[in-house]
Amino acid sequence: MRVELVAWTTFDTHAAELASEMEYHPRDDRAQELIEFAGRQCYRSWGRPNQATATNEGYLEHIIEVGHLSVLEHGSATFHVGHVSRSLTHELIRHRHLSYSQLSQRFVVAKNTGDFVVPPLFSGNEAALNRLERAWYSALDIYDELLAIAEDMPETKRKEAREAARAVLPNMTPTDIVVTGNHRAWREMLMKRGTAEADAEICALAVEILGHLKGLEPNVYADLDTVRTDTGRTIIVQGSQKPGKAVAGPLGTSIQTNARGTAVVGSGGSVDRFEVTTVHKTIKDPHLYKGTP
Ligand SMILES: Cc1cc2nc3c(=O)[nH]c(=O)nc-3n(C[C@H](O)[C@H](O)[C@H](O)COP(=O)(O)OP(=O)(O)OC[C@H]3O[C@@H](n4cnc5c(N)ncnc54)[C@H](O)[C@@H]3O)c2cc1C
């Protein structure tokens, strides 16, 4: 899996000052500041009158807590997701508020899309890898035979040959996809897919994407963190950074954070320790506020 953050919203702070008739002064050009700007213009609360929401962190925390999530839609981020399985993308594209452009199996011949994608469960398992490899190369062989048969048919276009031959390609077939979403849509996807119940590969993707988004817009994702469960899977939880606040955990458990920030998951009276594994990617940061012109 290769995940690259390739584009994101930046905020024209100077234009925002002009729009507010110089009453509002954004702190930087991140989308999270744009989100605050959009929210504040609803009430003309440019002067940040409430101390609890005077910081961008406090403002976003309040917005998320009260569920005024439409303002999160003003900022977006785009990822190139490479070398994931077709089964992952089949699940990903169910999220209707994200936008997609996916590698075409009708235009790109299967052997040019890369090696098969190993399901996380079988990673490093020689016996399983051996069978996956056999299935993959036998599917590719039959795919090539079908291409040859189709290409011998009169007036068959290569695109038509590929679209028919791909019938034999398995779920582990690799694919690439560009995905754009606003921050409300990303949060929705991350919370549904970064769970113990979700498919392991898409869960890993959700964790990876959260890492990028926390680096990009930390206050939009401040309530989302990752914990490693005893099965070794890293999942996304909400609210674990708030000491003492219980939040929903995997499989009907609850998670509470102690003073040292350790997430504690309790289920049916038993308490297990879970390691908080907050991912925070280092990204190229173009968000340097250039000062008030
Ligand atoms: C663990 C897991 C197992 C799953 N198993 C299956 C399965 O076996 N079979 C299967 O088919 N799918 C399965 N899914 C997919 C699931 O049913 C959803 O299609 C997917 O999670 C996208 O979520 P969504 O439809 O809630 O939200 P999105 O498309 O991401 O939309 C976000 C939210 O917008 C709102 N919304 C979007 N469109 C509409 C609309 N038309 N009308 C009203 N409100 C709307 C809803 O509030 C929705 O929750 C599974 C998902 C998960 C996470």
The ligand as an ORCA input file, in Angstrom:
! r2SCAN-3c Opt
* xyz 0 1
  C     -17.623     -3.272      8.938
  C     -18.426     -3.051      7.705
  C     -19.063     -4.106      7.105
  C     -19.836     -3.903      5.948
  N     -20.452     -4.963      5.355
  C     -21.199     -4.778      4.249
  C     -21.867     -5.859      3.589
  O     -21.776     -7.004      4.009
  N     -22.575     -5.608      2.466
  C     -22.718     -4.336      1.971
  O     -23.385     -4.158      0.959
  N     -22.100     -3.305      2.553
  C     -21.350     -3.485      3.677
  N     -20.712     -2.413      4.249
  C     -20.817     -1.103      3.616
  C     -21.843     -0.217      4.314
  O     -23.128     -0.768      4.213
  C     -21.850      1.199      3.701
  O     -22.171      1.128      2.335
  C     -20.510      1.895      3.810
  O     -19.990      1.737      5.098
  C     -20.681      3.383      3.489
  O     -21.316      3.973      4.572
  P     -22.610      4.871      4.502
  O     -23.509      4.387      3.446
  O     -23.169      4.997      5.891
  O     -21.988      6.260      4.252
  P     -21.448      7.205      3.117
  O     -21.777      6.841      1.730
  O     -19.986      7.385      3.452
  O     -22.250      8.498      3.473
  C     -22.041      9.149      4.717
  C     -23.364      9.417      5.409
  O     -24.148     10.279      4.562
  C     -25.519      9.949      4.694
  N     -26.029      9.505      3.394
  C     -25.281      9.204      2.294
  N     -26.084      8.884      1.278
  C     -27.351      8.945      1.746
  C     -28.614      8.701      1.165
  N     -28.747      8.314     -0.101
  N     -29.694      8.869      1.917
  C     -29.598      9.261      3.189
  N     -28.432      9.508      3.828
  C     -27.310      9.345      3.104
  C     -25.604      8.850      5.744
  O     -25.778      9.444      7.014
  C     -24.243      8.205      5.668
  O     -23.872      7.501      6.839
  C     -19.960     -2.604      5.401
  C     -19.315     -1.538      6.026
  C     -18.553     -1.744      7.144
  C     -17.862     -0.567      7.798
*
